[in-house]
Amino acid sequence: MGDEAARRDEMTRESVLETLRDCYDPEIPVNVVDLGLVHDVRVTAGRVRVLMTLTSRFCPMAEHMANEVRERLVALDGVAGAEVELVWDPPWTPARMTDAGRRELGMK
């Protein structure tokens, strides 16, 4: 049964990541997943917890971005609550970007 629960959480985790591909950094035309801002997604009993960072600790849109991510998560079917925590360690670097993100910015 533990493996079954893990598979359900993994599928939900993937749904969360797919949903977050609709959230964009307002200054960079790449979604938060492909930009490498999402550090971790945890799904437990209908609650989602996302650890994410920003490209700069001094981003004036930090609260807006965290709220947008939270709002998108609570709108998902089966999500009873969501928490978004901004973390700064490890710091963001371009190396965290996906290939899709790099292509979007013409870096690959």
DOZA-657817 format. One record per atom (N, C-alpha, C, O): chain; y, x, z. Coordinates in Angstrom, 3 decimals. Example, Ala and Ser with C-alpha at 12.3 -4.5 7.8 and 13.67 -1.06 7.14 Angstrom:
REM residues 2
(pt 'A', (-5.690, 13.190, 7.800))
(pt 'A', (-4.500, 12.300, 7.800))
(pt 'A', (-3.300, 13.200, 7.800))
(pt 'A', (-3.319, 14.236, 8.465))
(pt 'A', (-2.250, 12.850, 7.080))
(pt 'A', (-1.060, 13.670, 7.140))
(pt 'A', (0.030, 12.900, 7.870))
(pt 'A', (1.138, 13.409, 8.039))
//
This chain:
REM residues 108
(pt 'A', (-1.188, 0.823, 0.000))
(pt 'A', (0.000, 0.000, 0.000))
(pt 'A', (1.254, 0.869, 0.000))
(pt 'A', (2.262, 0.459, -0.575))
(pt 'A', (1.238, 2.043, 0.614))
(pt 'A', (2.398, 2.916, 0.625))
(pt 'A', (2.801, 3.329, -0.775))
(pt 'A', (3.991, 3.373, -1.089))
(pt 'A', (1.811, 3.638, -1.638))
(pt 'A', (2.119, 4.005, -3.017))
(pt 'A', (2.757, 2.841, -3.767))
(pt 'A', (3.675, 3.042, -4.562))
(pt 'A', (2.273, 1.622, -3.518))
(pt 'A', (2.843, 0.447, -4.176))
(pt 'A', (4.306, 0.257, -3.764))
(pt 'A', (5.161, -0.019, -4.606))
(pt 'A', (4.585, 0.405, -2.488))
(pt 'A', (5.963, 0.272, -2.007))
(pt 'A', (6.838, 1.366, -2.621))
(pt 'A', (7.980, 1.106, -2.998))
(pt 'A', (6.313, 2.573, -2.722))
(pt 'A', (7.075, 3.671, -3.324))
(pt 'A', (7.368, 3.374, -4.789))
(pt 'A', (8.469, 3.655, -5.263))
(pt 'A', (6.408, 2.812, -5.513))
(pt 'A', (6.638, 2.463, -6.919))
(pt 'A', (7.711, 1.392, -7.037))
(pt 'A', (8.568, 1.476, -7.917))
(pt 'A', (7.680, 0.380, -6.163))
(pt 'A', (8.711, -0.660, -6.190))
(pt 'A', (10.080, -0.054, -5.927))
(pt 'A', (11.046, -0.380, -6.617))
(pt 'A', (10.172, 0.830, -4.932))
(pt 'A', (11.444, 1.476, -4.625))
(pt 'A', (11.900, 2.344, -5.802))
(pt 'A', (13.087, 2.370, -6.125))
(pt 'A', (10.969, 3.051, -6.441))
(pt 'A', (11.328, 3.907, -7.563))
(pt 'A', (11.854, 3.068, -8.721))
(pt 'A', (12.848, 3.433, -9.348))
(pt 'A', (11.194, 1.942, -9.011))
(pt 'A', (11.682, 1.071, -10.076))
(pt 'A', (13.080, 0.570, -9.729))
(pt 'A', (13.958, 0.529, -10.591))
(pt 'A', (13.287, 0.194, -8.492))
(pt 'A', (14.589, -0.283, -8.062))
(pt 'A', (15.607, 0.848, -8.128))
(pt 'A', (16.757, 0.632, -8.511))
(pt 'A', (15.189, 2.041, -7.760))
(pt 'A', (16.070, 3.207, -7.843))
(pt 'A', (16.514, 3.399, -9.289))
(pt 'A', (17.692, 3.644, -9.549))
(pt 'A', (15.589, 3.290, -10.220))
(pt 'A', (15.935, 3.430, -11.627))
(pt 'A', (16.884, 2.326, -12.080))
(pt 'A', (17.787, 2.575, -12.878))
(pt 'A', (16.688, 1.110, -11.578))
(pt 'A', (17.604, 0.008, -11.905))
(pt 'A', (18.997, 0.303, -11.363))
(pt 'A', (19.999, 0.014, -12.017))
(pt 'A', (19.054, 0.875, -10.173))
(pt 'A', (20.344, 1.249, -9.581))
(pt 'A', (21.033, 2.289, -10.461))
(pt 'A', (22.213, 2.152, -10.781))
(pt 'A', (20.299, 3.323, -10.847))
(pt 'A', (20.900, 4.359, -11.690))
(pt 'A', (21.365, 3.788, -13.023))
(pt 'A', (22.430, 4.155, -13.519))
(pt 'A', (20.574, 2.893, -13.604))
(pt 'A', (20.971, 2.273, -14.871))
(pt 'A', (22.258, 1.465, -14.687))
(pt 'A', (23.140, 1.503, -15.545))
(pt 'A', (22.366, 0.742, -13.585))
(pt 'A', (23.583, -0.021, -13.296))
(pt 'A', (24.778, 0.904, -13.132))
(pt 'A', (25.874, 0.592, -13.598))
(pt 'A', (24.577, 2.038, -12.476))
(pt 'A', (25.683, 2.963, -12.238))
(pt 'A', (26.149, 3.659, -13.513))
(pt 'A', (27.214, 4.276, -13.535))
(pt 'A', (25.353, 3.561, -14.569))
(pt 'A', (25.794, 4.109, -15.859))
(pt 'A', (26.936, 3.283, -16.455))
(pt 'A', (27.510, 3.665, -17.475))
(pt 'A', (27.267, 2.154, -15.823))
(pt 'A', (28.417, 1.355, -16.237))
(pt 'A', (29.664, 1.662, -15.408))
(pt 'A', (30.708, 1.043, -15.612))
(pt 'A', (29.565, 2.603, -14.482))
(pt 'A', (30.705, 3.008, -13.648))
(pt 'A', (31.219, 4.350, -14.177))
(pt 'A', (30.465, 5.313, -14.313))
(pt 'A', (32.501, 4.385, -14.465))
(pt 'A', (33.094, 5.585, -15.054))
(pt 'A', (34.160, 6.188, -14.160))
(pt 'A', (34.888, 5.484, -13.460))
(pt 'A', (34.233, 7.508, -14.201))
(pt 'A', (35.354, 8.202, -13.593))
(pt 'A', (36.574, 7.810, -14.422))
(pt 'A', (36.539, 7.956, -15.644))
(pt 'A', (37.650, 7.319, -13.809))
(pt 'A', (38.792, 6.855, -14.590))
(pt 'A', (39.504, 7.954, -15.377))
(pt 'A', (40.255, 7.657, -16.305))
(pt 'A', (39.280, 9.209, -15.022))
(pt 'A', (39.954, 10.312, -15.714))
(pt 'A', (39.069, 11.012, -16.727))
(pt 'A', (39.557, 11.778, -17.558))
(pt 'A', (37.760, 10.755, -16.664))
(pt 'A', (36.816, 11.430, -17.551))
(pt 'A', (35.941, 10.348, -18.186))
(pt 'A', (35.335, 9.557, -17.463))
(pt 'A', (35.860, 10.292, -19.498))
(pt 'A', (35.128, 9.199, -20.154))
(pt 'A', (33.608, 9.358, -20.126))
(pt 'A', (32.946, 9.246, -21.158))
(pt 'A', (33.059, 9.621, -18.936))
(pt 'A', (31.617, 9.760, -18.761))
(pt 'A', (31.239, 8.984, -17.502))
(pt 'A', (31.964, 9.010, -16.508))
(pt 'A', (30.098, 8.293, -17.552))
(pt 'A', (29.675, 7.518, -16.381))
(pt 'A', (29.292, 8.430, -15.225))
(pt 'A', (29.012, 9.613, -15.420))
(pt 'A', (29.284, 7.866, -14.017))
(pt 'A', (29.083, 8.660, -12.799))
(pt 'A', (27.693, 9.303, -12.727))
(pt 'A', (27.525, 10.341, -12.087))
(pt 'A', (26.700, 8.694, -13.377))
(pt 'A', (25.350, 9.274, -13.374))
(pt 'A', (25.315, 10.496, -14.285))
(pt 'A', (24.900, 11.575, -13.863))
(pt 'A', (25.750, 10.330, -15.535))
(pt 'A', (25.703, 11.445, -16.480))
(pt 'A', (26.712, 12.535, -16.148))
(pt 'A', (26.535, 13.686, -16.547))
(pt 'A', (27.761, 12.183, -15.427))
(pt 'A', (28.721, 13.183, -14.978))
(pt 'A', (28.147, 14.017, -13.826))
(pt 'A', (28.680, 15.076, -13.494))
(pt 'A', (27.065, 13.534, -13.225))
(pt 'A', (26.418, 14.283, -12.142))
(pt 'A', (27.032, 14.028, -10.784))
(pt 'A', (26.922, 14.863, -9.886))
(pt 'A', (27.685, 12.875, -10.620))
(pt 'A', (28.329, 12.573, -9.345))
(pt 'A', (27.371, 11.956, -8.332))
(pt 'A', (27.644, 11.994, -7.132))
(pt 'A', (26.258, 11.392, -8.785))
(pt 'A', (25.317, 10.733, -7.878))
(pt 'A', (24.321, 11.779, -7.364))
(pt 'A', (23.540, 12.341, -8.131))
(pt 'A', (24.365, 12.024, -6.066))
(pt 'A', (23.456, 12.990, -5.443))
(pt 'A', (22.112, 12.366, -5.100))
(pt 'A', (21.066, 12.982, -5.303))
(pt 'A', (22.141, 11.136, -4.576))
(pt 'A', (20.903, 10.536, -4.077))
(pt 'A', (21.040, 9.020, -4.065))
(pt 'A', (22.123, 8.481, -3.838))
(pt 'A', (19.932, 8.348, -4.311))
(pt 'A', (19.848, 6.891, -4.212))
(pt 'A', (18.643, 6.574, -3.346))
(pt 'A', (17.534, 7.032, -3.624))
(pt 'A', (18.855, 5.800, -2.310))
(pt 'A', (17.762, 5.355, -1.437))
(pt 'A', (17.735, 3.837, -1.444))
(pt 'A', (18.768, 3.187, -1.285))
(pt 'A', (16.549, 3.280, -1.628))
(pt 'A', (16.380, 1.826, -1.618))
(pt 'A', (15.356, 1.498, -0.550))
(pt 'A', (14.221, 1.972, -0.600))
(pt 'A', (15.760, 0.682, 0.423))
(pt 'A', (14.878, 0.297, 1.519))
(pt 'A', (15.113, -1.164, 1.853))
(pt 'A', (16.204, -1.551, 2.270))
(pt 'A', (14.086, -1.965, 1.668))
(pt 'A', (14.130, -3.380, 2.056))
(pt 'A', (15.382, -4.098, 1.544))
(pt 'A', (16.049, -4.812, 2.293))
(pt 'A', (15.688, -3.901, 0.265))
(pt 'A', (16.813, -4.607, -0.320))
(pt 'A', (18.176, -4.006, -0.041))
(pt 'A', (19.196, -4.556, -0.459))
(pt 'A', (18.204, -2.890, 0.657))
(pt 'A', (19.472, -2.208, 0.929))
(pt 'A', (19.511, -0.916, 0.118))
(pt 'A', (18.516, -0.197, 0.022))
(pt 'A', (20.661, -0.638, -0.458))
(pt 'A', (20.822, 0.548, -1.290))
(pt 'A', (21.838, 1.473, -0.644))
(pt 'A', (22.902, 1.043, -0.197))
(pt 'A', (21.490, 2.746, -0.604))
(pt 'A', (22.413, 3.762, -0.089))
(pt 'A', (22.570, 4.824, -1.161))
(pt 'A', (21.586, 5.393, -1.633))
(pt 'A', (23.798, 5.084, -1.538))
(pt 'A', (24.095, 6.074, -2.565))
(pt 'A', (24.952, 7.170, -1.949))
(pt 'A', (25.971, 6.903, -1.311))
(pt 'A', (24.520, 8.397, -2.155))
(pt 'A', (25.340, 9.556, -1.815))
(pt 'A', (25.914, 10.060, -3.119))
(pt 'A', (25.182, 10.349, -4.065))
(pt 'A', (27.221, 10.162, -3.163))
(pt 'A', (27.849, 10.654, -4.388))
(pt 'A', (29.024, 11.546, -4.040))
(pt 'A', (29.537, 11.537, -2.921))
(pt 'A', (29.428, 12.307, -5.023))
(pt 'A', (30.575, 13.183, -4.878))
(pt 'A', (31.559, 12.850, -5.984))
(pt 'A', (31.313, 11.954, -6.791))
(pt 'A', (32.636, 13.546, -6.022))
(pt 'A', (33.624, 13.408, -7.090))
(pt 'A', (33.895, 14.798, -7.646))
(pt 'A', (33.506, 15.801, -7.047))
(pt 'A', (34.556, 14.853, -8.781))
(pt 'A', (34.826, 16.159, -9.380))
(pt 'A', (35.832, 16.955, -8.559))
(pt 'A', (35.888, 18.181, -8.661))
(pt 'A', (36.628, 16.261, -7.746))
(pt 'A', (37.609, 16.922, -6.889))
(pt 'A', (37.689, 16.217, -5.540))
(pt 'A', (37.709, 14.988, -5.475))
(pt 'A', (37.733, 16.967, -4.509))
(pt 'A', (37.884, 16.431, -3.157))
(pt 'A', (39.210, 15.675, -3.010))
(pt 'A', (39.348, 14.821, -2.134))
(pt 'A', (40.163, 15.985, -3.853))
(pt 'A', (41.497, 15.401, -3.760))
(pt 'A', (41.719, 14.272, -4.768))
(pt 'A', (42.861, 13.903, -5.042))
(pt 'A', (40.658, 13.736, -5.310))
(pt 'A', (40.758, 12.667, -6.307))
(pt 'A', (41.469, 11.450, -5.709))
(pt 'A', (41.016, 10.907, -4.701))
(pt 'A', (42.578, 11.016, -6.321))
(pt 'A', (43.293, 9.861, -5.786))
(pt 'A', (42.545, 8.543, -5.993))
(pt 'A', (42.916, 7.520, -5.418))
(pt 'A', (41.499, 8.568, -6.808))
(pt 'A', (40.731, 7.357, -7.105))
(pt 'A', (39.431, 7.286, -6.300))
(pt 'A', (38.580, 6.447, -6.594))
(pt 'A', (39.264, 8.131, -5.310))
(pt 'A', (38.016, 8.212, -4.549))
(pt 'A', (37.607, 6.864, -3.977))
(pt 'A', (36.474, 6.429, -4.179))
(pt 'A', (38.493, 6.208, -3.281))
(pt 'A', (38.159, 4.924, -2.665))
(pt 'A', (37.858, 3.871, -3.725))
(pt 'A', (36.932, 3.076, -3.567))
(pt 'A', (38.628, 3.863, -4.792))
(pt 'A', (38.404, 2.919, -5.888))
(pt 'A', (37.011, 3.107, -6.497))
(pt 'A', (36.294, 2.133, -6.731))
(pt 'A', (36.636, 4.356, -6.750))
(pt 'A', (35.328, 4.629, -7.362))
(pt 'A', (34.192, 4.226, -6.430))
(pt 'A', (33.222, 3.609, -6.871))
(pt 'A', (34.299, 4.562, -5.161))
(pt 'A', (33.257, 4.183, -4.199))
(pt 'A', (33.140, 2.665, -4.113))
(pt 'A', (32.033, 2.130, -4.053))
(pt 'A', (34.272, 1.972, -4.108))
(pt 'A', (34.239, 0.504, -4.058))
(pt 'A', (33.630, -0.085, -5.321))
(pt 'A', (32.870, -1.051, -5.245))
(pt 'A', (33.948, 0.476, -6.474))
(pt 'A', (33.371, -0.022, -7.724))
(pt 'A', (31.848, 0.132, -7.717))
(pt 'A', (31.125, -0.788, -8.099))
(pt 'A', (31.373, 1.284, -7.285))
(pt 'A', (29.929, 1.512, -7.200))
(pt 'A', (29.308, 0.497, -6.242))
(pt 'A', (28.296, -0.121, -6.574))
(pt 'A', (29.890, 0.319, -5.076))
(pt 'A', (29.373, -0.624, -4.076))
(pt 'A', (29.331, -2.049, -4.646))
(pt 'A', (28.329, -2.746, -4.485))
(pt 'A', (30.397, -2.483, -5.302))
(pt 'A', (30.451, -3.826, -5.873))
(pt 'A', (29.377, -4.039, -6.931))
(pt 'A', (28.759, -5.103, -6.987))
(pt 'A', (29.156, -3.051, -7.753))
(pt 'A', (28.098, -3.166, -8.781))
(pt 'A', (26.721, -3.258, -8.145))
(pt 'A', (25.849, -3.975, -8.635))
(pt 'A', (26.529, -2.530, -7.055))
(pt 'A', (25.221, -2.543, -6.396))
(pt 'A', (24.936, -3.884, -5.741))
(pt 'A', (23.837, -4.418, -5.888))
(pt 'A', (25.897, -4.436, -5.027))
(pt 'A', (25.646, -5.709, -4.344))
(pt 'A', (25.487, -6.855, -5.329))
(pt 'A', (24.976, -7.914, -4.964))
(pt 'A', (25.916, -6.663, -6.571))
(pt 'A', (25.746, -7.693, -7.599))
(pt 'A', (24.331, -7.691, -8.188))
(pt 'A', (23.963, -8.626, -8.899))
(pt 'A', (23.539, -6.661, -7.904))
(pt 'A', (22.174, -6.592, -8.428))
(pt 'A', (21.271, -7.605, -7.729))
(pt 'A', (21.373, -7.802, -6.519))
(pt 'A', (20.398, -8.238, -8.485))
(pt 'A', (19.407, -9.132, -7.884))
(pt 'A', (18.549, -8.349, -6.906))
(pt 'A', (18.105, -7.240, -7.201))
(pt 'A', (18.324, -8.932, -5.749))
(pt 'A', (17.460, -8.309, -4.755))
(pt 'A', (18.151, -7.319, -3.840))
(pt 'A', (17.509, -6.765, -2.947))
(pt 'A', (19.441, -7.080, -4.032))
(pt 'A', (20.168, -6.150, -3.165))
(pt 'A', (20.899, -6.954, -2.096))
(pt 'A', (21.786, -7.756, -2.389))
(pt 'A', (20.502, -6.716, -0.852))
(pt 'A', (21.094, -7.433, 0.276))
(pt 'A', (22.338, -6.732, 0.814))
(pt 'A', (23.161, -7.352, 1.487))
(pt 'A', (22.470, -5.462, 0.522))
(pt 'A', (23.621, -4.703, 0.999))
(pt 'A', (23.639, -3.338, 0.359))
(pt 'A', (22.614, -2.849, -0.116))
(pt 'A', (24.816, -2.717, 0.347))
(pt 'A', (24.946, -1.404, -0.268))
(pt 'A', (25.934, -0.555, 0.514))
(pt 'A', (26.936, -1.043, 1.036))
(pt 'A', (25.621, 0.716, 0.576))
(pt 'A', (26.487, 1.693, 1.231))
(pt 'A', (26.691, 2.848, 0.269))
(pt 'A', (25.736, 3.353, -0.323))
(pt 'A', (27.922, 3.257, 0.117))
(pt 'A', (28.255, 4.401, -0.723))
(pt 'A', (28.943, 5.426, 0.154))
(pt 'A', (29.980, 5.153, 0.757))
(pt 'A', (28.355, 6.601, 0.217))
(pt 'A', (28.932, 7.666, 1.027))
(pt 'A', (29.369, 8.802, 0.114))
(pt 'A', (28.575, 9.317, -0.674))
(pt 'A', (30.629, 9.186, 0.224))
(pt 'A', (31.122, 10.338, -0.519))
(pt 'A', (30.806, 11.599, 0.271))
(pt 'A', (31.110, 11.699, 1.460))
(pt 'A', (30.190, 12.556, -0.410))
(pt 'A', (29.829, 13.830, 0.215))
(pt 'A', (30.418, 14.957, -0.621))
(pt 'A', (30.669, 14.798, -1.815))
(pt 'A', (30.631, 16.077, 0.016))
(pt 'A', (31.276, 17.202, -0.672))
(pt 'A', (30.405, 18.444, -0.698))
(pt 'A', (30.814, 19.481, -1.220))
(pt 'A', (29.225, 18.348, -0.147))
(pt 'A', (28.317, 19.486, -0.112))
(pt 'A', (26.956, 19.036, -0.622))
(pt 'A', (26.330, 18.193, 0.020))
(pt 'A', (26.481, 19.539, -1.707))
(pt 'A', (27.091, 20.605, -2.491))
(pt 'A', (28.225, 20.065, -3.348))
(pt 'A', (28.220, 18.898, -3.738))
(pt 'A', (29.189, 20.917, -3.636))
(pt 'A', (30.315, 20.471, -4.458))
(pt 'A', (29.878, 20.221, -5.901))
(pt 'A', (28.887, 20.776, -6.376))
(pt 'A', (30.636, 19.380, -6.574))
(pt 'A', (30.347, 19.098, -7.975))
(pt 'A', (30.691, 20.309, -8.829))
(pt 'A', (31.692, 20.987, -8.592))
(pt 'A', (29.855, 20.571, -9.819))
(pt 'A', (30.138, 21.558, -10.861))
(pt 'A', (29.677, 20.956, -12.179))
(pt 'A', (28.858, 20.037, -12.171))
(pt 'A', (30.170, 21.440, -13.300))
(pt 'A', (29.708, 20.926, -14.591))
(pt 'A', (28.198, 21.076, -14.797))
(pt 'A', (27.616, 20.363, -15.614))
(pt 'A', (27.569, 21.982, -14.075))
(pt 'A', (26.120, 22.165, -14.193))
(pt 'A', (25.349, 20.920, -13.750))
(pt 'A', (24.181, 20.765, -14.108))
(pt 'A', (25.978, 20.033, -12.981))
(pt 'A', (25.318, 18.806, -12.515))
(pt 'A', (25.252, 17.734, -13.604))
(pt 'A', (24.523, 16.753, -13.459))
(pt 'A', (25.998, 17.908, -14.680))
(pt 'A', (26.044, 16.908, -15.741))
(pt 'A', (24.709, 16.853, -16.494))
(pt 'A', (24.002, 17.853, -16.617))
(pt 'A', (24.388, 15.663, -16.988))
(pt 'A', (23.212, 15.507, -17.839))
(pt 'A', (23.565, 15.971, -19.252))
(pt 'A', (24.735, 16.171, -19.580))
(pt 'A', (22.537, 16.137, -20.077))
(pt 'A', (22.786, 16.475, -21.470))
(pt 'A', (23.630, 15.410, -22.148))
(pt 'A', (24.504, 15.727, -22.955))
(pt 'A', (23.373, 14.143, -21.824))
(pt 'A', (24.146, 13.039, -22.409))
(pt 'A', (25.620, 13.161, -22.025))
(pt 'A', (26.498, 12.935, -22.857))
(pt 'A', (25.890, 13.513, -20.783))
(pt 'A', (27.267, 13.696, -20.341))
(pt 'A', (27.950, 14.834, -21.059))
(pt 'A', (29.113, 14.727, -21.446))
(pt 'A', (27.228, 15.923, -21.239))
(pt 'A', (27.793, 17.068, -21.961))
(pt 'A', (28.099, 16.715, -23.409))
(pt 'A', (29.144, 17.087, -23.944))
(pt 'A', (27.175, 15.991, -24.037))
(pt 'A', (27.408, 15.564, -25.432))
(pt 'A', (28.645, 14.665, -25.522))
(pt 'A', (29.449, 14.784, -26.447))
(pt 'A', (28.780, 13.752, -24.531))
(pt 'A', (29.922, 12.834, -24.526))
(pt 'A', (31.250, 13.578, -24.488))
(pt 'A', (32.239, 13.121, -25.061))
(pt 'A', (31.272, 14.711, -23.820))
(pt 'A', (32.496, 15.510, -23.705))
(pt 'A', (32.584, 16.611, -24.762))
(pt 'A', (33.514, 17.417, -24.753))
(pt 'A', (31.603, 16.637, -25.676))
(pt 'A', (31.609, 17.638, -26.733))
(pt 'A', (31.270, 19.024, -26.246))
(pt 'A', (31.666, 20.015, -26.860))
(pt 'A', (30.534, 19.109, -25.136))
(pt 'A', (30.172, 20.397, -24.558))
(pt 'A', (28.815, 20.899, -25.049))
(pt 'A', (28.391, 21.997, -24.689))
(pt 'A', (28.131, 20.094, -25.873))
(pt 'A', (26.794, 20.483, -26.327))
(pt 'A', (26.574, 20.038, -27.730))
(pt 'A', (25.504, 20.272, -28.291))
//
